[in-house]
């Protein structure tokens, strides 16, 4: 497979960023979810600035990793695989076909959850606690998708380097 130097540079960059974002999300996830996050925990946000910062970090990192993978890395990988880039749902279906995502439907559920955590949690603590627990449950799947995408990027880069050496 021949990829352009600009595609290679973009893949290298996005794989590096994705790796860092996976690690940051996992670190924050461990700090926030030492125990099950409950409504009682959510009530402490007003008086516990460290908990509030961990919550914001988790929501931000969850959304950022999903955006990096879904909006940047997946389309770049698909282009490097000579696949046409289409609307997000089509790209997700292709990513599922290539084994980069377990399920396009699960990815869309994570996206819905991300939007809920970002926009709706402030008013209803029960919604917040539930959304955070759901987000926590999705972290392994989100990180695994990032790792599969990074591995595919590295394979493409290695194949590209081999083919350009052989030319």
Phi and psi restraints in degrees (value plus and minus 20) as a CYANA .aco file:
   2 UNK   PHI    -124.1   -84.1
   2 UNK   PSI     102.3   142.3
   3 UNK   PHI    -138.3   -98.3
   3 UNK   PSI     131.9   171.9
   4 UNK   PHI     -94.7   -54.7
   4 UNK   PSI     139.3   179.3
   5 UNK   PHI     -78.4   -38.4
   5 UNK   PSI     -56.3   -16.3
   6 UNK   PHI     -89.1   -49.1
   6 UNK   PSI     -57.5   -17.5
   7 UNK   PHI     -84.2   -44.2
   7 UNK   PSI     -62.3   -22.3
   8 UNK   PHI     -81.7   -41.7
   8 UNK   PSI     -65.5   -25.5
   9 UNK   PHI     -82.7   -42.7
   9 UNK   PSI     -62.2   -22.2
  10 UNK   PHI     -85.4   -45.4
  10 UNK   PSI     -63.4   -23.4
  11 UNK   PHI     -82.1   -42.1
  11 UNK   PSI     -64.5   -24.5
  12 UNK   PHI     -79.2   -39.2
  12 UNK   PSI     -67.4   -27.4
  13 UNK   PHI     -80.8   -40.8
  13 UNK   PSI     -70.6   -30.6
  14 UNK   PHI     -86.2   -46.2
  14 UNK   PSI     -55.0   -15.0
  15 UNK   PHI     -85.5   -45.5
  15 UNK   PSI     -62.4   -22.4
  16 UNK   PHI     -81.7   -41.7
  16 UNK   PSI     -68.4   -28.4
  17 UNK   PHI     -82.2   -42.2
  17 UNK   PSI     -63.5   -23.5
  18 UNK   PHI     -81.5   -41.5
  18 UNK   PSI     -62.4   -22.4
  19 UNK   PHI     -79.9   -39.9
  19 UNK   PSI     -65.0   -25.0
  20 UNK   PHI     -84.9   -44.9
  20 UNK   PSI     -62.9   -22.9
  21 UNK   PHI     -86.1   -46.1
  21 UNK   PSI     -56.9   -16.9
  22 UNK   PHI     -79.9   -39.9
  22 UNK   PSI     -67.2   -27.2
  23 UNK   PHI     -83.6   -43.6
  23 UNK   PSI     -64.5   -24.5
  24 UNK   PHI     -82.4   -42.4
  24 UNK   PSI     -62.0   -22.0
  25 UNK   PHI     -84.5   -44.5
  25 UNK   PSI     -63.7   -23.7
  26 UNK   PHI     -83.0   -43.0
  26 UNK   PSI     -60.5   -20.5
  27 UNK   PHI     -81.8   -41.8
  27 UNK   PSI     -68.1   -28.1
  28 UNK   PHI     -85.6   -45.6
  28 UNK   PSI     -59.4   -19.4
  29 UNK   PHI     -79.0   -39.0
  29 UNK   PSI     -64.1   -24.1
  30 UNK   PHI     -83.8   -43.8
  30 UNK   PSI     -60.2   -20.2
  31 UNK   PHI     -91.1   -51.1
  31 UNK   PSI     -56.3   -16.3
  32 UNK   PHI    -100.5   -60.5
  32 UNK   PSI     -53.2   -13.2
  33 UNK   PHI    -132.5   -92.5
  33 UNK   PSI      26.9    66.9
  34 UNK   PHI     -80.5   -40.5
  34 UNK   PSI     -54.8   -14.8
  35 UNK   PHI    -148.1  -108.1
  35 UNK   PSI     152.4   192.4
  36 UNK   PHI     -83.7   -43.7
  36 UNK   PSI     111.3   151.3
  37 UNK   PHI     -98.8   -58.8
  37 UNK   PSI      99.8   139.8
  38 UNK   PHI    -134.2   -94.2
  38 UNK   PSI     154.8   194.8
  39 UNK   PHI     -82.7   -42.7
  39 UNK   PSI     -55.7   -15.7
  40 UNK   PHI     -82.1   -42.1
  40 UNK   PSI     -60.0   -20.0
  41 UNK   PHI     -83.0   -43.0
  41 UNK   PSI     -62.8   -22.8
  42 UNK   PHI     -81.3   -41.3
  42 UNK   PSI     -54.2   -14.2
  43 UNK   PHI     -85.5   -45.5
  43 UNK   PSI     -43.9    -3.9
  44 UNK   PHI     -98.8   -58.8
  44 UNK   PSI     -31.0     9.0
  45 UNK   PHI     -78.0   -38.0
  45 UNK   PSI     -59.9   -19.9
  46 UNK   PHI     -82.8   -42.8
  46 UNK   PSI     -52.4   -12.4
  47 UNK   PHI    -126.0   -86.0
  47 UNK   PSI     -25.9    14.1
  48 UNK   PHI    -141.9  -101.9
  48 UNK   PSI      74.8   114.8
  49 UNK   PHI     -84.3   -44.3
  49 UNK   PSI     -48.9    -8.9
  50 UNK   PHI     -88.8   -48.8
  50 UNK   PSI     -64.2   -24.2
  51 UNK   PHI     -81.6   -41.6
  51 UNK   PSI     -62.7   -22.7
  52 UNK   PHI     -81.2   -41.2
  52 UNK   PSI     -61.7   -21.7
  53 UNK   PHI     -87.6   -47.6
  53 UNK   PSI     -59.2   -19.2
  54 UNK   PHI     -83.7   -43.7
  54 UNK   PSI     -61.5   -21.5
  55 UNK   PHI     -80.5   -40.5
  55 UNK   PSI     -69.5   -29.5
  56 UNK   PHI     -81.5   -41.5
  56 UNK   PSI     -60.2   -20.2
  57 UNK   PHI     -83.4   -43.4
  57 UNK   PSI     -63.3   -23.3
  58 UNK   PHI     -81.9   -41.9
  58 UNK   PSI     -70.1   -30.1
  59 UNK   PHI     -80.3   -40.3
  59 UNK   PSI     -65.0   -25.0
  60 UNK   PHI     -84.4   -44.4
  60 UNK   PSI     -66.2   -26.2
  61 UNK   PHI     -89.9   -49.9
  61 UNK   PSI     -56.5   -16.5
  62 UNK   PHI     -80.8   -40.8
  62 UNK   PSI     -70.3   -30.3
  63 UNK   PHI     -85.5   -45.5
  63 UNK   PSI     -61.4   -21.4
  64 UNK   PHI     -83.9   -43.9
  64 UNK   PSI     -63.9   -23.9
  65 UNK   PHI     -84.5   -44.5
  65 UNK   PSI     -62.2   -22.2
  66 UNK   PHI     -83.9   -43.9
  66 UNK   PSI     -60.5   -20.5
  67 UNK   PHI     -85.2   -45.2
  67 UNK   PSI     -63.8   -23.8
  68 UNK   PHI     -81.6   -41.6
  68 UNK   PSI     -66.4   -26.4
  69 UNK   PHI     -88.6   -48.6
  69 UNK   PSI     -75.5   -35.5
  70 UNK   PHI     -92.0   -52.0
  70 UNK   PSI     -57.6   -17.6
  71 UNK   PHI    -116.8   -76.8
  71 UNK   PSI     -37.9     2.1
  72 UNK   PHI    -141.8  -101.8
  72 UNK   PSI     -79.6   -39.6
  73 UNK   PHI     -88.2   -48.2
  73 UNK   PSI     -68.0   -28.0
  74 UNK   PHI     -78.3   -38.3
  74 UNK   PSI     -69.3   -29.3
  75 UNK   PHI     -81.1   -41.1
  75 UNK   PSI     -56.8   -16.8
  76 UNK   PHI     -86.9   -46.9
  76 UNK   PSI     -61.4   -21.4
  77 UNK   PHI     -83.2   -43.2
  77 UNK   PSI     -65.2   -25.2
  78 UNK   PHI     -81.4   -41.4
  78 UNK   PSI     -61.6   -21.6
  79 UNK   PHI     -82.9   -42.9
  79 UNK   PSI     -61.0   -21.0
  80 UNK   PHI     -86.7   -46.7
  80 UNK   PSI     -46.0    -6.0
  81 UNK   PHI    -106.9   -66.9
  81 UNK   PSI     -10.7    29.3
  82 UNK   PHI      44.7    84.7
  82 UNK   PSI      10.3    50.3
  83 UNK   PHI    -117.1   -77.1
  83 UNK   PSI     126.2   166.2
  84 UNK   PHI     -93.9   -53.9
  84 UNK   PSI     125.7   165.7
  85 UNK   PHI    -116.1   -76.1
  85 UNK   PSI     109.9   149.9
  86 UNK   PHI    -148.5  -108.5
  86 UNK   PSI    -177.9  -137.9
  87 UNK   PHI     -80.6   -40.6
  87 UNK   PSI     137.8   177.8
  88 UNK   PHI     -71.2   -31.2
  88 UNK   PSI     -64.7   -24.7
  89 UNK   PHI     -83.9   -43.9
  89 UNK   PSI     -57.6   -17.6
  90 UNK   PHI     -86.4   -46.4
  90 UNK   PSI     -60.8   -20.8
  91 UNK   PHI     -82.7   -42.7
  91 UNK   PSI     -59.4   -19.4
  92 UNK   PHI     -85.7   -45.7
  92 UNK   PSI     -60.3   -20.3
  93 UNK   PHI     -82.0   -42.0
  93 UNK   PSI     -61.9   -21.9
  94 UNK   PHI     -85.2   -45.2
  94 UNK   PSI     -61.4   -21.4
  95 UNK   PHI     -82.2   -42.2
  95 UNK   PSI     -57.9   -17.9
  96 UNK   PHI     -84.9   -44.9
  96 UNK   PSI     -62.9   -22.9
  97 UNK   PHI     -79.7   -39.7
  97 UNK   PSI     -58.2   -18.2
  98 UNK   PHI    -101.6   -61.6
  98 UNK   PSI     -22.4    17.6
  99 UNK   PHI      60.7   100.7
  99 UNK   PSI      -6.4    33.6
 100 UNK   PHI     -99.3   -59.3
 100 UNK   PSI     -50.5   -10.5
 101 UNK   PHI    -140.7  -100.7
 101 UNK   PSI     125.4   165.4
 102 UNK   PHI     -89.4   -49.4
 102 UNK   PSI     -60.5   -20.5
 103 UNK   PHI    -176.2  -136.2
 103 UNK   PSI     107.6   147.6
 104 UNK   PHI     -84.1   -44.1
 104 UNK   PSI     -54.9   -14.9
 105 UNK   PHI     -85.6   -45.6
 105 UNK   PSI     -61.6   -21.6
 106 UNK   PHI     -84.5   -44.5
 106 UNK   PSI     -57.4   -17.4
 107 UNK   PHI     -82.8   -42.8
 107 UNK   PSI     -61.8   -21.8
 108 UNK   PHI     -85.8   -45.8
 108 UNK   PSI     -55.3   -15.3
 109 UNK   PHI     -85.3   -45.3
 109 UNK   PSI     -60.2   -20.2
 110 UNK   PHI     -82.7   -42.7
 110 UNK   PSI     -57.3   -17.3
 111 UNK   PHI     -85.9   -45.9
 111 UNK   PSI     -62.6   -22.6
 112 UNK   PHI     -81.4   -41.4
 112 UNK   PSI     -64.1   -24.1
 113 UNK   PHI     -83.0   -43.0
 113 UNK   PSI     -63.3   -23.3
 114 UNK   PHI     -76.7   -36.7
 114 UNK   PSI     -67.5   -27.5
 115 UNK   PHI     -83.0   -43.0
 115 UNK   PSI     -58.1   -18.1
 116 UNK   PHI     -85.3   -45.3
 116 UNK   PSI     -65.6   -25.6
 117 UNK   PHI     -83.5   -43.5
 117 UNK   PSI     -58.4   -18.4
 118 UNK   PHI     -93.3   -53.3
 118 UNK   PSI     -59.2   -19.2
 119 UNK   PHI    -127.6   -87.6
 119 UNK   PSI     -44.9    -4.9
 120 UNK   PHI    -134.0   -94.0
 120 UNK   PSI     -31.5     8.5
 121 UNK   PHI     -93.2   -53.2
 121 UNK   PSI     -41.6    -1.6
 122 UNK   PHI     -84.4   -44.4
 122 UNK   PSI     -54.3   -14.3
 123 UNK   PHI    -107.1   -67.1
 123 UNK   PSI     -49.2    -9.2
 124 UNK   PHI    -147.1  -107.1
 124 UNK   PSI      89.5   129.5
 125 UNK   PHI     -86.3   -46.3
 125 UNK   PSI     -50.8   -10.8
 126 UNK   PHI     -86.5   -46.5
 126 UNK   PSI     -60.6   -20.6
 127 UNK   PHI     -84.9   -44.9
 127 UNK   PSI     -62.2   -22.2
 128 UNK   PHI     -78.8   -38.8
 128 UNK   PSI     -73.2   -33.2
 129 UNK   PHI     -80.4   -40.4
 129 UNK   PSI     -63.7   -23.7
 130 UNK   PHI     -84.3   -44.3
 130 UNK   PSI     -65.0   -25.0
 131 UNK   PHI     -84.2   -44.2
 131 UNK   PSI     -60.8   -20.8
 132 UNK   PHI     -85.8   -45.8
 132 UNK   PSI     -61.7   -21.7
 133 UNK   PHI     -83.3   -43.3
 133 UNK   PSI     -60.0   -20.0
 134 UNK   PHI     -85.5   -45.5
 134 UNK   PSI     -62.5   -22.5
 135 UNK   PHI     -80.5   -40.5
 135 UNK   PSI     -63.9   -23.9
 136 UNK   PHI     -77.9   -37.9
 136 UNK   PSI     -62.6   -22.6
 137 UNK   PHI     -85.8   -45.8
 137 UNK   PSI     -48.3    -8.3
 138 UNK   PHI    -104.1   -64.1
 138 UNK   PSI     -34.0     6.0
 139 UNK   PHI     -74.8   -34.8
 139 UNK   PSI     -68.1   -28.1
 140 UNK   PHI     -79.2   -39.2
 140 UNK   PSI     -59.0   -19.0
 141 UNK   PHI     -88.6   -48.6
 141 UNK   PSI     -60.6   -20.6
 142 UNK   PHI     -84.9   -44.9
 142 UNK   PSI     -65.4   -25.4
 143 UNK   PHI     -85.3   -45.3
 143 UNK   PSI     -61.6   -21.6
 144 UNK   PHI     -82.5   -42.5
 144 UNK   PSI     -58.9   -18.9
 145 UNK   PHI     -83.0   -43.0
 145 UNK   PSI     -62.4   -22.4
 146 UNK   PHI     -80.2   -40.2
 146 UNK   PSI     -62.3   -22.3
 147 UNK   PHI     -87.0   -47.0
 147 UNK   PSI     -59.1   -19.1
 148 UNK   PHI     -85.1   -45.1
 148 UNK   PSI     -60.6   -20.6
 149 UNK   PHI     -85.7   -45.7
 149 UNK   PSI     -61.3   -21.3
 150 UNK   PHI     -83.6   -43.6
 150 UNK   PSI     -61.6   -21.6
 151 UNK   PHI     -82.6   -42.6
 151 UNK   PSI     -62.3   -22.3
 152 UNK   PHI     -84.0   -44.0
 152 UNK   PSI     -60.8   -20.8
 153 UNK   PHI     -80.9   -40.9
 153 UNK   PSI     -64.2   -24.2
 154 UNK   PHI     -85.2   -45.2
 154 UNK   PSI     -58.4   -18.4
 155 UNK   PHI     -82.6   -42.6
 155 UNK   PSI     -65.5   -25.5
 156 UNK   PHI     -83.0   -43.0
 156 UNK   PSI     -60.9   -20.9
 157 UNK   PHI     -85.8   -45.8
 157 UNK   PSI     -60.9   -20.9
 158 UNK   PHI     -86.0   -46.0
 158 UNK   PSI     -62.4   -22.4
 159 UNK   PHI     -84.7   -44.7
 159 UNK   PSI     -58.8   -18.8
 160 UNK   PHI     -85.4   -45.4
 160 UNK   PSI     -62.5   -22.5
 161 UNK   PHI     -84.4   -44.4
 161 UNK   PSI     -60.7   -20.7
 162 UNK   PHI     -84.3   -44.3
 162 UNK   PSI     -66.3   -26.3
 163 UNK   PHI     -87.0   -47.0
 163 UNK   PSI     -53.5   -13.5
 164 UNK   PHI     -96.3   -56.3
 164 UNK   PSI     -47.7    -7.7
 165 UNK   PHI     -89.2   -49.2
 165 UNK   PSI     -57.8   -17.8
 166 UNK   PHI     -95.4   -55.4
 166 UNK   PSI     -33.1     6.9
